[in-house]
Amino acid sequence: MLEPERRRRICLAIGLGSIAVFAVLRGLNLYGDPRPWRSGLDVLNATKYPASLSFLLYLVWAIAVVMLYGACRWYAGLKARRSDWWMKFV
């Protein structure tokens, strides 16, 4: 376990670093809505449409894992209870 003061400094550094990276990306207009800004608050409008391909792939993968979890648990229990020859291959 980290000491509370060291943990606080690490969390503060991670948070400030994340904000700095976001500010640089938005300042260079590399992330978010690519339209020109009309006011200072438009910098915070970081919508990104359409969603990136990597995000969609991760989302589909996560949904598949959640949906298959119950079936896999059921099959593992069935396989533990029975010893049919064909179950060794599945």
mmCIF file as gemmi writes it, N, C-alpha and C atoms, coordinates in Angstrom:
data_model
loop_
_atom_site.group_PDB
_atom_site.id
_atom_site.type_symbol
_atom_site.label_atom_id
_atom_site.label_alt_id
_atom_site.label_comp_id
_atom_site.label_asym_id
_atom_site.label_entity_id
_atom_site.label_seq_id
_atom_site.pdbx_PDB_ins_code
_atom_site.Cartn_x
_atom_site.Cartn_y
_atom_site.Cartn_z
_atom_site.occupancy
_atom_site.B_iso_or_equiv
_atom_site.pdbx_formal_charge
_atom_site.auth_seq_id
_atom_site.auth_asym_id
_atom_site.pdbx_PDB_model_num
ATOM 1 N N . MET Axp A 1 ? 0.848 -1.184 0 1 0 ? 1 A 1
ATOM 2 C CA . MET Axp A 1 ? 0 0 0 1 0 ? 1 A 1
ATOM 3 C C . MET Axp A 1 ? 0.882 1.231 0 1 0 ? 1 A 1
ATOM 4 N N . LEU Axp A 2 ? 0.419 2.205 -0.709 1 0 ? 2 A 1
ATOM 5 C CA . LEU Axp A 2 ? 1.129 3.474 -0.751 1 0 ? 2 A 1
ATOM 6 C C . LEU Axp A 2 ? 0.715 4.342 0.428 1 0 ? 2 A 1
ATOM 7 N N . GLU Axp A 3 ? 1.624 5.169 0.835 1 0 ? 3 A 1
ATOM 8 C CA . GLU Axp A 3 ? 1.297 6.128 1.884 1 0 ? 3 A 1
ATOM 9 C C . GLU Axp A 3 ? 0.291 7.123 1.322 1 0 ? 3 A 1
ATOM 10 N N . PRO Axp A 4 ? -0.584 7.652 2.163 1 0 ? 4 A 1
ATOM 11 C CA . PRO Axp A 4 ? -1.628 8.557 1.652 1 0 ? 4 A 1
ATOM 12 C C . PRO Axp A 4 ? -1.074 9.77 0.899 1 0 ? 4 A 1
ATOM 13 N N . GLU Axp A 5 ? 0.006 10.345 1.395 1 0 ? 5 A 1
ATOM 14 C CA . GLU Axp A 5 ? 0.561 11.528 0.723 1 0 ? 5 A 1
ATOM 15 C C . GLU Axp A 5 ? 1.129 11.171 -0.654 1 0 ? 5 A 1
ATOM 16 N N . ARG Axp A 6 ? 1.816 10.044 -0.743 1 0 ? 6 A 1
ATOM 17 C CA . ARG Axp A 6 ? 2.374 9.617 -2.036 1 0 ? 6 A 1
ATOM 18 C C . ARG Axp A 6 ? 1.254 9.274 -3.015 1 0 ? 6 A 1
ATOM 19 N N . ARG Axp A 7 ? 0.217 8.59 -2.531 1 0 ? 7 A 1
ATOM 20 C CA . ARG Axp A 7 ? -0.922 8.243 -3.379 1 0 ? 7 A 1
ATOM 21 C C . ARG Axp A 7 ? -1.612 9.512 -3.884 1 0 ? 7 A 1
ATOM 22 N N . ARG Axp A 8 ? -1.755 10.519 -3.017 1 0 ? 8 A 1
ATOM 23 C CA . ARG Axp A 8 ? -2.375 11.777 -3.409 1 0 ? 8 A 1
ATOM 24 C C . ARG Axp A 8 ? -1.557 12.468 -4.495 1 0 ? 8 A 1
ATOM 25 N N . ARG Axp A 9 ? -0.232 12.475 -4.347 1 0 ? 9 A 1
ATOM 26 C CA . ARG Axp A 9 ? 0.625 13.107 -5.35 1 0 ? 9 A 1
ATOM 27 C C . ARG Axp A 9 ? 0.556 12.378 -6.691 1 0 ? 9 A 1
ATOM 28 N N . ILE Axp A 10 ? 0.521 11.041 -6.653 1 0 ? 10 A 1
ATOM 29 C CA . ILE Axp A 10 ? 0.428 10.267 -7.892 1 0 ? 10 A 1
ATOM 30 C C . ILE Axp A 10 ? -0.902 10.536 -8.591 1 0 ? 10 A 1
ATOM 31 N N . CYS Axp A 11 ? -1.998 10.523 -7.835 1 0 ? 11 A 1
ATOM 32 C CA . CYS Axp A 11 ? -3.321 10.785 -8.425 1 0 ? 11 A 1
ATOM 33 C C . CYS Axp A 11 ? -3.398 12.197 -8.977 1 0 ? 11 A 1
ATOM 34 N N . LEU Axp A 12 ? -2.823 13.16 -8.275 1 0 ? 12 A 1
ATOM 35 C CA . LEU Axp A 12 ? -2.816 14.536 -8.747 1 0 ? 12 A 1
ATOM 36 C C . LEU Axp A 12 ? -2.013 14.655 -10.041 1 0 ? 12 A 1
ATOM 37 N N . ALA Axp A 13 ? -0.866 13.992 -10.11 1 0 ? 13 A 1
ATOM 38 C CA . ALA Axp A 13 ? -0.04 14.037 -11.317 1 0 ? 13 A 1
ATOM 39 C C . ALA Axp A 13 ? -0.763 13.393 -12.497 1 0 ? 13 A 1
ATOM 40 N N . ILE Axp A 14 ? -1.43 12.264 -12.272 1 0 ? 14 A 1
ATOM 41 C CA . ILE Axp A 14 ? -2.176 11.602 -13.344 1 0 ? 14 A 1
ATOM 42 C C . ILE Axp A 14 ? -3.326 12.491 -13.817 1 0 ? 14 A 1
ATOM 43 N N . GLY Axp A 15 ? -4.049 13.089 -12.887 1 0 ? 15 A 1
ATOM 44 C CA . GLY Axp A 15 ? -5.169 13.958 -13.242 1 0 ? 15 A 1
ATOM 45 C C . GLY Axp A 15 ? -4.726 15.186 -14.008 1 0 ? 15 A 1
ATOM 46 N N . LEU Axp A 16 ? -3.691 15.868 -13.515 1 0 ? 16 A 1
ATOM 47 C CA . LEU Axp A 16 ? -3.204 17.068 -14.201 1 0 ? 16 A 1
ATOM 48 C C . LEU Axp A 16 ? -2.597 16.72 -15.563 1 0 ? 16 A 1
ATOM 49 N N . GLY Axp A 17 ? -1.912 15.581 -15.642 1 0 ? 17 A 1
ATOM 50 C CA . GLY Axp A 17 ? -1.369 15.139 -16.922 1 0 ? 17 A 1
ATOM 51 C C . GLY Axp A 17 ? -2.46 14.853 -17.935 1 0 ? 17 A 1
ATOM 52 N N . SER Axp A 18 ? -3.541 14.216 -17.484 1 0 ? 18 A 1
ATOM 53 C CA . SER Axp A 18 ? -4.669 13.928 -18.381 1 0 ? 18 A 1
ATOM 54 C C . SER Axp A 18 ? -5.315 15.212 -18.888 1 0 ? 18 A 1
ATOM 55 N N . ILE Axp A 19 ? -5.478 16.174 -17.995 1 0 ? 19 A 1
ATOM 56 C CA . ILE Axp A 19 ? -6.052 17.46 -18.406 1 0 ? 19 A 1
ATOM 57 C C . ILE Axp A 19 ? -5.132 18.159 -19.398 1 0 ? 19 A 1
ATOM 58 N N . ALA Axp A 20 ? -3.818 18.093 -19.161 1 0 ? 20 A 1
ATOM 59 C CA . ALA Axp A 20 ? -2.864 18.73 -20.076 1 0 ? 20 A 1
ATOM 60 C C . ALA Axp A 20 ? -2.905 18.075 -21.456 1 0 ? 20 A 1
ATOM 61 N N . VAL Axp A 21 ? -2.965 16.75 -21.505 1 0 ? 21 A 1
ATOM 62 C CA . VAL Axp A 21 ? -3.039 16.056 -22.794 1 0 ? 21 A 1
ATOM 63 C C . VAL Axp A 21 ? -4.327 16.431 -23.519 1 0 ? 21 A 1
ATOM 64 N N . PHE Axp A 22 ? -5.44 16.478 -22.789 1 0 ? 22 A 1
ATOM 65 C CA . PHE Axp A 22 ? -6.719 16.876 -23.394 1 0 ? 22 A 1
ATOM 66 C C . PHE Axp A 22 ? -6.628 18.297 -23.944 1 0 ? 22 A 1
ATOM 67 N N . ALA Axp A 23 ? -6.036 19.207 -23.175 1 0 ? 23 A 1
ATOM 68 C CA . ALA Axp A 23 ? -5.929 20.6 -23.615 1 0 ? 23 A 1
ATOM 69 C C . ALA Axp A 23 ? -5.072 20.713 -24.874 1 0 ? 23 A 1
ATOM 70 N N . VAL Axp A 24 ? -3.985 19.967 -24.947 1 0 ? 24 A 1
ATOM 71 C CA . VAL Axp A 24 ? -3.128 20.006 -26.132 1 0 ? 24 A 1
ATOM 72 C C . VAL Axp A 24 ? -3.87 19.437 -27.342 1 0 ? 24 A 1
ATOM 73 N N . LEU Axp A 25 ? -4.546 18.295 -27.163 1 0 ? 25 A 1
ATOM 74 C CA . LEU Axp A 25 ? -5.282 17.698 -28.281 1 0 ? 25 A 1
ATOM 75 C C . LEU Axp A 25 ? -6.39 18.614 -28.777 1 0 ? 25 A 1
ATOM 76 N N . ARG Axp A 26 ? -7.116 19.238 -27.853 1 0 ? 26 A 1
ATOM 77 C CA . ARG Axp A 26 ? -8.189 20.155 -28.259 1 0 ? 26 A 1
ATOM 78 C C . ARG Axp A 26 ? -7.613 21.437 -28.84 1 0 ? 26 A 1
ATOM 79 N N . GLY Axp A 27 ? -6.494 21.911 -28.295 1 0 ? 27 A 1
ATOM 80 C CA . GLY Axp A 27 ? -5.875 23.127 -28.806 1 0 ? 27 A 1
ATOM 81 C C . GLY Axp A 27 ? -5.399 22.964 -30.234 1 0 ? 27 A 1
ATOM 82 N N . LEU Axp A 28 ? -4.907 21.78 -30.567 1 0 ? 28 A 1
ATOM 83 C CA . LEU Axp A 28 ? -4.462 21.503 -31.931 1 0 ? 28 A 1
ATOM 84 C C . LEU Axp A 28 ? -5.598 21 -32.815 1 0 ? 28 A 1
ATOM 85 N N . ASN Axp A 29 ? -6.797 20.913 -32.228 1 0 ? 29 A 1
ATOM 86 C CA . ASN Axp A 29 ? -8.003 20.447 -32.917 1 0 ? 29 A 1
ATOM 87 C C . ASN Axp A 29 ? -7.823 19.034 -33.472 1 0 ? 29 A 1
ATOM 88 N N . LEU Axp A 30 ? -7.167 18.165 -32.687 1 0 ? 30 A 1
ATOM 89 C CA . LEU Axp A 30 ? -6.962 16.781 -33.092 1 0 ? 30 A 1
ATOM 90 C C . LEU Axp A 30 ? -8.019 15.846 -32.511 1 0 ? 30 A 1
ATOM 91 N N . TYR Axp A 31 ? -8.812 16.33 -31.569 1 0 ? 31 A 1
ATOM 92 C CA . TYR Axp A 31 ? -9.817 15.491 -30.928 1 0 ? 31 A 1
ATOM 93 C C . TYR Axp A 31 ? -11.093 16.299 -30.788 1 0 ? 31 A 1
ATOM 94 N N . GLY Axp A 32 ? -12.221 15.632 -30.954 1 0 ? 32 A 1
ATOM 95 C CA . GLY Axp A 32 ? -13.501 16.279 -30.76 1 0 ? 32 A 1
ATOM 96 C C . GLY Axp A 32 ? -14.074 16.821 -32.051 1 0 ? 32 A 1
ATOM 97 N N . ASP Axp A 33 ? -14.992 17.717 -31.92 1 0 ? 33 A 1
ATOM 98 C CA . ASP Axp A 33 ? -15.694 18.298 -33.058 1 0 ? 33 A 1
ATOM 99 C C . ASP Axp A 33 ? -14.734 19.169 -33.861 1 0 ? 33 A 1
ATOM 100 N N . PRO Axp A 34 ? -14.526 18.885 -35.16 1 0 ? 34 A 1
ATOM 101 C CA . PRO Axp A 34 ? -13.543 19.624 -35.942 1 0 ? 34 A 1
ATOM 102 C C . PRO Axp A 34 ? -14.019 21 -36.418 1 0 ? 34 A 1
ATOM 103 N N . ARG Axp A 35 ? -15.267 21.362 -36.159 1 0 ? 35 A 1
ATOM 104 C CA . ARG Axp A 35 ? -15.752 22.681 -36.586 1 0 ? 35 A 1
ATOM 105 C C . ARG Axp A 35 ? -14.99 23.783 -35.854 1 0 ? 35 A 1
ATOM 106 N N . PRO Axp A 36 ? -14.846 24.952 -36.489 1 0 ? 36 A 1
ATOM 107 C CA . PRO Axp A 36 ? -14.151 26.071 -35.818 1 0 ? 36 A 1
ATOM 108 C C . PRO Axp A 36 ? -14.901 26.504 -34.561 1 0 ? 36 A 1
ATOM 109 N N . TRP Axp A 37 ? -14.161 26.954 -33.579 1 0 ? 37 A 1
ATOM 110 C CA . TRP Axp A 37 ? -14.764 27.376 -32.317 1 0 ? 37 A 1
ATOM 111 C C . TRP Axp A 37 ? -15.325 28.781 -32.459 1 0 ? 37 A 1
ATOM 112 N N . ARG Axp A 38 ? -16.485 29.004 -31.851 1 0 ? 38 A 1
ATOM 113 C CA . ARG Axp A 38 ? -17.073 30.339 -31.862 1 0 ? 38 A 1
ATOM 114 C C . ARG Axp A 38 ? -16.869 31.046 -30.537 1 0 ? 38 A 1
ATOM 115 N N . SER Axp A 39 ? -16.691 30.273 -29.473 1 0 ? 39 A 1
ATOM 116 C CA . SER Axp A 39 ? -16.461 30.874 -28.157 1 0 ? 39 A 1
ATOM 117 C C . SER Axp A 39 ? -15.467 30.012 -27.403 1 0 ? 39 A 1
ATOM 118 N N . GLY Axp A 40 ? -15.049 30.504 -26.265 1 0 ? 40 A 1
ATOM 119 C CA . GLY Axp A 40 ? -14.089 29.762 -25.446 1 0 ? 40 A 1
ATOM 120 C C . GLY Axp A 40 ? -14.662 28.454 -24.924 1 0 ? 40 A 1
ATOM 121 N N . LEU Axp A 41 ? -15.964 28.392 -24.757 1 0 ? 41 A 1
ATOM 122 C CA . LEU Axp A 41 ? -16.572 27.168 -24.232 1 0 ? 41 A 1
ATOM 123 C C . LEU Axp A 41 ? -16.686 26.074 -25.285 1 0 ? 41 A 1
ATOM 124 N N . ASP Axp A 42 ? -16.56 26.429 -26.556 1 0 ? 42 A 1
ATOM 125 C CA . ASP Axp A 42 ? -16.604 25.408 -27.606 1 0 ? 42 A 1
ATOM 126 C C . ASP Axp A 42 ? -15.43 24.44 -27.499 1 0 ? 42 A 1
ATOM 127 N N . VAL Axp A 43 ? -14.391 24.829 -26.812 1 0 ? 43 A 1
ATOM 128 C CA . VAL Axp A 43 ? -13.238 23.946 -26.597 1 0 ? 43 A 1
ATOM 129 C C . VAL Axp A 43 ? -13.677 22.705 -25.832 1 0 ? 43 A 1
ATOM 130 N N . LEU Axp A 44 ? -14.632 22.876 -24.932 1 0 ? 44 A 1
ATOM 131 C CA . LEU Axp A 44 ? -15.098 21.753 -24.119 1 0 ? 44 A 1
ATOM 132 C C . LEU Axp A 44 ? -16.093 20.864 -24.849 1 0 ? 44 A 1
ATOM 133 N N . ASN Axp A 45 ? -16.564 21.273 -26.025 1 0 ? 45 A 1
ATOM 134 C CA . ASN Axp A 45 ? -17.493 20.47 -26.806 1 0 ? 45 A 1
ATOM 135 C C . ASN Axp A 45 ? -16.684 19.394 -27.532 1 0 ? 45 A 1
ATOM 136 N N . ALA Axp A 46 ? -16.48 18.279 -26.866 1 0 ? 46 A 1
ATOM 137 C CA . ALA Axp A 46 ? -15.592 17.231 -27.38 1 0 ? 46 A 1
ATOM 138 C C . ALA Axp A 46 ? -16.361 16.05 -27.949 1 0 ? 46 A 1
ATOM 139 N N . THR Axp A 47 ? -17.525 16.296 -28.537 1 0 ? 47 A 1
ATOM 140 C CA . THR Axp A 47 ? -18.268 15.193 -29.141 1 0 ? 47 A 1
ATOM 141 C C . THR Axp A 47 ? -17.479 14.645 -30.305 1 0 ? 47 A 1
ATOM 142 N N . LYS Axp A 48 ? -17.596 13.365 -30.511 1 0 ? 48 A 1
ATOM 143 C CA . LYS Axp A 48 ? -16.84 12.719 -31.575 1 0 ? 48 A 1
ATOM 144 C C . LYS Axp A 48 ? -17.769 11.741 -32.278 1 0 ? 48 A 1
ATOM 145 N N . TYR Axp A 49 ? -18.312 12.138 -33.4 1 0 ? 49 A 1
ATOM 146 C CA . TYR Axp A 49 ? -19.199 11.295 -34.173 1 0 ? 49 A 1
ATOM 147 C C . TYR Axp A 49 ? -18.65 11.148 -35.571 1 0 ? 49 A 1
ATOM 148 N N . PRO Axp A 50 ? -18.696 10.018 -36.193 1 0 ? 50 A 1
ATOM 149 C CA . PRO Axp A 50 ? -19.15 8.75 -35.637 1 0 ? 50 A 1
ATOM 150 C C . PRO Axp A 50 ? -18.131 8.187 -34.653 1 0 ? 50 A 1
ATOM 151 N N . ALA Axp A 51 ? -18.581 7.245 -33.877 1 0 ? 51 A 1
ATOM 152 C CA . ALA Axp A 51 ? -17.694 6.622 -32.898 1 0 ? 51 A 1
ATOM 153 C C . ALA Axp A 51 ? -16.541 5.923 -33.615 1 0 ? 51 A 1
ATOM 154 N N . SER Axp A 52 ? -15.391 5.884 -32.952 1 0 ? 52 A 1
ATOM 155 C CA . SER Axp A 52 ? -14.219 5.282 -33.583 1 0 ? 52 A 1
ATOM 156 C C . SER Axp A 52 ? -14.403 3.768 -33.733 1 0 ? 52 A 1
ATOM 157 N N . LEU Axp A 53 ? -13.702 3.218 -34.694 1 0 ? 53 A 1
ATOM 158 C CA . LEU Axp A 53 ? -13.797 1.792 -34.968 1 0 ? 53 A 1
ATOM 159 C C . LEU Axp A 53 ? -13.318 0.96 -33.782 1 0 ? 53 A 1
ATOM 160 N N . SER Axp A 54 ? -12.248 1.395 -33.129 1 0 ? 54 A 1
ATOM 161 C CA . SER Axp A 54 ? -11.738 0.623 -31.991 1 0 ? 54 A 1
ATOM 162 C C . SER Axp A 54 ? -12.753 0.603 -30.849 1 0 ? 54 A 1
ATOM 163 N N . PHE Axp A 55 ? -13.456 1.718 -30.624 1 0 ? 55 A 1
ATOM 164 C CA . PHE Axp A 55 ? -14.48 1.746 -29.58 1 0 ? 55 A 1
ATOM 165 C C . PHE Axp A 55 ? -15.617 0.792 -29.919 1 0 ? 55 A 1
ATOM 166 N N . LEU Axp A 56 ? -16.056 0.798 -31.175 1 0 ? 56 A 1
ATOM 167 C CA . LEU Axp A 56 ? -17.146 -0.092 -31.576 1 0 ? 56 A 1
ATOM 168 C C . LEU Axp A 56 ? -16.744 -1.561 -31.464 1 0 ? 56 A 1
ATOM 169 N N . LEU Axp A 57 ? -15.5 -1.883 -31.837 1 0 ? 57 A 1
ATOM 170 C CA . LEU Axp A 57 ? -15.037 -3.267 -31.715 1 0 ? 57 A 1
ATOM 171 C C . LEU Axp A 57 ? -14.983 -3.689 -30.252 1 0 ? 57 A 1
ATOM 172 N N . TYR Axp A 58 ? -14.509 -2.802 -29.39 1 0 ? 58 A 1
ATOM 173 C CA . TYR Axp A 58 ? -14.46 -3.111 -27.97 1 0 ? 58 A 1
ATOM 174 C C . TYR Axp A 58 ? -15.864 -3.305 -27.414 1 0 ? 58 A 1
ATOM 175 N N . LEU Axp A 59 ? -16.778 -2.45 -27.823 1 0 ? 59 A 1
ATOM 176 C CA . LEU Axp A 59 ? -18.155 -2.545 -27.345 1 0 ? 59 A 1
ATOM 177 C C . LEU Axp A 59 ? -18.795 -3.863 -27.772 1 0 ? 59 A 1
ATOM 178 N N . VAL Axp A 60 ? -18.621 -4.249 -29.024 1 0 ? 60 A 1
ATOM 179 C CA . VAL Axp A 60 ? -19.185 -5.511 -29.518 1 0 ? 60 A 1
ATOM 180 C C . VAL Axp A 60 ? -18.559 -6.688 -28.768 1 0 ? 60 A 1
ATOM 181 N N . TRP Axp A 61 ? -17.246 -6.632 -28.547 1 0 ? 61 A 1
ATOM 182 C CA . TRP Axp A 61 ? -16.566 -7.697 -27.816 1 0 ? 61 A 1
ATOM 183 C C . TRP Axp A 61 ? -17.097 -7.804 -26.391 1 0 ? 61 A 1
ATOM 184 N N . ALA Axp A 62 ? -17.262 -6.683 -25.73 1 0 ? 62 A 1
ATOM 185 C CA . ALA Axp A 62 ? -17.753 -6.687 -24.348 1 0 ? 62 A 1
ATOM 186 C C . ALA Axp A 62 ? -19.178 -7.239 -24.273 1 0 ? 62 A 1
ATOM 187 N N . ILE Axp A 63 ? -20.024 -6.865 -25.213 1 0 ? 63 A 1
ATOM 188 C CA . ILE Axp A 63 ? -21.403 -7.374 -25.223 1 0 ? 63 A 1
ATOM 189 C C . ILE Axp A 63 ? -21.404 -8.883 -25.457 1 0 ? 63 A 1
ATOM 190 N N . ALA Axp A 64 ? -20.553 -9.363 -26.36 1 0 ? 64 A 1
ATOM 191 C CA . ALA Axp A 64 ? -20.482 -10.804 -26.624 1 0 ? 64 A 1
ATOM 192 C C . ALA Axp A 64 ? -20.028 -11.566 -25.388 1 0 ? 64 A 1
ATOM 193 N N . VAL Axp A 65 ? -19.055 -11.047 -24.678 1 0 ? 65 A 1
ATOM 194 C CA . VAL Axp A 65 ? -18.568 -11.718 -23.463 1 0 ? 65 A 1
ATOM 195 C C . VAL Axp A 65 ? -19.674 -11.772 -22.415 1 0 ? 65 A 1
ATOM 196 N N . VAL Axp A 66 ? -20.384 -10.679 -22.231 1 0 ? 66 A 1
ATOM 197 C CA . VAL Axp A 66 ? -21.464 -10.65 -21.243 1 0 ? 66 A 1
ATOM 198 C C . VAL Axp A 66 ? -22.567 -11.624 -21.632 1 0 ? 66 A 1
ATOM 199 N N . MET Axp A 67 ? -22.917 -11.675 -22.913 1 0 ? 67 A 1
ATOM 200 C CA . MET Axp A 67 ? -23.986 -12.568 -23.35 1 0 ? 67 A 1
ATOM 201 C C . MET Axp A 67 ? -23.592 -14.035 -23.268 1 0 ? 67 A 1
ATOM 202 N N . LEU Axp A 68 ? -22.33 -14.363 -23.514 1 0 ? 68 A 1
ATOM 203 C CA . LEU Axp A 68 ? -21.892 -15.759 -23.506 1 0 ? 68 A 1
ATOM 204 C C . LEU Axp A 68 ? -21.508 -16.269 -22.118 1 0 ? 68 A 1
ATOM 205 N N . TYR Axp A 69 ? -21.368 -15.37 -21.153 1 0 ? 69 A 1
ATOM 206 C CA . TYR Axp A 69 ? -20.927 -15.768 -19.824 1 0 ? 69 A 1
ATOM 207 C C . TYR Axp A 69 ? -21.863 -16.805 -19.198 1 0 ? 69 A 1
ATOM 208 N N . GLY Axp A 70 ? -23.163 -16.557 -19.253 1 0 ? 70 A 1
ATOM 209 C CA . GLY Axp A 70 ? -24.138 -17.493 -18.672 1 0 ? 70 A 1
ATOM 210 C C . GLY Axp A 70 ? -24.098 -18.855 -19.34 1 0 ? 70 A 1
ATOM 211 N N . ALA Axp A 71 ? -24.032 -18.871 -20.666 1 0 ? 71 A 1
ATOM 212 C CA . ALA Axp A 71 ? -23.978 -20.141 -21.393 1 0 ? 71 A 1
ATOM 213 C C . ALA Axp A 71 ? -22.701 -20.912 -21.067 1 0 ? 71 A 1
ATOM 214 N N . CYS Axp A 72 ? -21.607 -20.209 -20.952 1 0 ? 72 A 1
ATOM 215 C CA . CYS Axp A 72 ? -20.341 -20.884 -20.625 1 0 ? 72 A 1
ATOM 216 C C . CYS Axp A 72 ? -20.355 -21.444 -19.208 1 0 ? 72 A 1
ATOM 217 N N . ARG Axp A 73 ? -20.933 -20.706 -18.267 1 0 ? 73 A 1
ATOM 218 C CA . ARG Axp A 73 ? -21.037 -21.217 -16.892 1 0 ? 73 A 1
ATOM 219 C C . ARG Axp A 73 ? -21.931 -22.457 -16.848 1 0 ? 73 A 1
ATOM 220 N N . TRP Axp A 74 ? -23.037 -22.434 -17.582 1 0 ? 74 A 1
ATOM 221 C CA . TRP Axp A 74 ? -23.936 -23.584 -17.623 1 0 ? 74 A 1
ATOM 222 C C . TRP Axp A 74 ? -23.202 -24.786 -18.202 1 0 ? 74 A 1
ATOM 223 N N . TYR Axp A 75 ? -22.485 -24.6 -19.316 1 0 ? 75 A 1
ATOM 224 C CA . TYR Axp A 75 ? -21.795 -25.707 -19.95 1 0 ? 75 A 1
ATOM 225 C C . TYR Axp A 75 ? -20.674 -26.248 -19.064 1 0 ? 75 A 1
ATOM 226 N N . ALA Axp A 76 ? -19.97 -25.382 -18.357 1 0 ? 76 A 1
ATOM 227 C CA . ALA Axp A 76 ? -18.914 -25.847 -17.452 1 0 ? 76 A 1
ATOM 228 C C . ALA Axp A 76 ? -19.504 -26.715 -16.342 1 0 ? 76 A 1
ATOM 229 N N . GLY Axp A 77 ? -20.665 -26.318 -15.83 1 0 ? 77 A 1
ATOM 230 C CA . GLY Axp A 77 ? -21.327 -27.135 -14.808 1 0 ? 77 A 1
ATOM 231 C C . GLY Axp A 77 ? -21.786 -28.47 -15.36 1 0 ? 77 A 1
ATOM 232 N N . LEU Axp A 78 ? -22.343 -28.459 -16.568 1 0 ? 78 A 1
ATOM 233 C CA . LEU Axp A 78 ? -22.782 -29.695 -17.217 1 0 ? 78 A 1
ATOM 234 C C . LEU Axp A 78 ? -21.598 -30.626 -17.454 1 0 ? 78 A 1
ATOM 235 N N . LYS Axp A 79 ? -20.5 -30.064 -17.907 1 0 ? 79 A 1
ATOM 236 C CA . LYS Axp A 79 ? -19.312 -30.862 -18.184 1 0 ? 79 A 1
ATOM 237 C C . LYS Axp A 79 ? -18.726 -31.446 -16.899 1 0 ? 79 A 1
ATOM 238 N N . ALA Axp A 80 ? -18.854 -30.732 -15.794 1 0 ? 80 A 1
ATOM 239 C CA . ALA Axp A 80 ? -18.358 -31.233 -14.513 1 0 ? 80 A 1
ATOM 240 C C . ALA Axp A 80 ? -19.23 -32.382 -13.992 1 0 ? 80 A 1
ATOM 241 N N . ARG Axp A 81 ? -20.526 -32.349 -14.298 1 0 ? 81 A 1
ATOM 242 C CA . ARG Axp A 81 ? -21.444 -33.381 -13.82 1 0 ? 81 A 1
ATOM 243 C C . ARG Axp A 81 ? -21.453 -34.627 -14.681 1 0 ? 81 A 1
ATOM 244 N N . ARG Axp A 82 ? -21.19 -34.477 -15.978 1 0 ? 82 A 1
ATOM 245 C CA . ARG Axp A 82 ? -21.286 -35.602 -16.895 1 0 ? 82 A 1
ATOM 246 C C . ARG Axp A 82 ? -19.941 -35.905 -17.516 1 0 ? 82 A 1
ATOM 247 N N . SER Axp A 83 ? -19.774 -37.125 -17.944 1 0 ? 83 A 1
ATOM 248 C CA . SER Axp A 83 ? -18.494 -37.503 -18.558 1 0 ? 83 A 1
ATOM 249 C C . SER Axp A 83 ? -18.713 -38.212 -19.899 1 0 ? 83 A 1
ATOM 250 N N . ASP Axp A 84 ? -19.648 -37.69 -20.684 1 0 ? 84 A 1
ATOM 251 C CA . ASP Axp A 84 ? -19.874 -38.269 -22.009 1 0 ? 84 A 1
ATOM 252 C C . ASP Axp A 84 ? -18.635 -38.076 -22.874 1 0 ? 84 A 1
ATOM 253 N N . TRP Axp A 85 ? -18.411 -39.01 -23.777 1 0 ? 85 A 1
ATOM 254 C CA . TRP Axp A 85 ? -17.205 -38.971 -24.591 1 0 ? 85 A 1
ATOM 255 C C . TRP Axp A 85 ? -17.137 -37.734 -25.477 1 0 ? 85 A 1
ATOM 256 N N . TRP Axp A 86 ? -18.25 -37.263 -25.976 1 0 ? 86 A 1
ATOM 257 C CA . TRP Axp A 86 ? -18.255 -36.15 -26.898 1 0 ? 86 A 1
ATOM 258 C C . TRP Axp A 86 ? -17.988 -34.816 -26.205 1 0 ? 86 A 1
ATOM 259 N N . MET Axp A 87 ? -18.209 -34.761 -24.9 1 0 ? 87 A 1
ATOM 260 C CA . MET Axp A 87 ? -17.996 -33.507 -24.17 1 0 ? 87 A 1
ATOM 261 C C . MET Axp A 87 ? -16.516 -33.192 -24.005 1 0 ? 87 A 1
ATOM 262 N N . LYS Axp A 88 ? -15.657 -34.171 -24.174 1 0 ? 88 A 1
ATOM 263 C CA . LYS Axp A 88 ? -14.23 -33.907 -24.062 1 0 ? 88 A 1
ATOM 264 C C . LYS Axp A 88 ? -13.717 -33.06 -25.206 1 0 ? 88 A 1
ATOM 265 N N . PHE Axp A 89 ? -14.445 -33.051 -26.325 1 0 ? 89 A 1
ATOM 266 C CA . PHE Axp A 89 ? -14.002 -32.33 -27.511 1 0 ? 89 A 1
ATOM 267 C C . PHE Axp A 89 ? -14.581 -30.935 -27.613 1 0 ? 89 A 1
ATOM 268 N N . VAL Axp A 90 ? -15.585 -30.638 -26.794 1 0 ? 90 A 1
ATOM 269 C CA . VAL Axp A 90 ? -16.247 -29.318 -26.881 1 0 ? 90 A 1
ATOM 270 C C . VAL Axp A 90 ? -15.822 -28.469 -25.73 1 0 ? 90 A 1
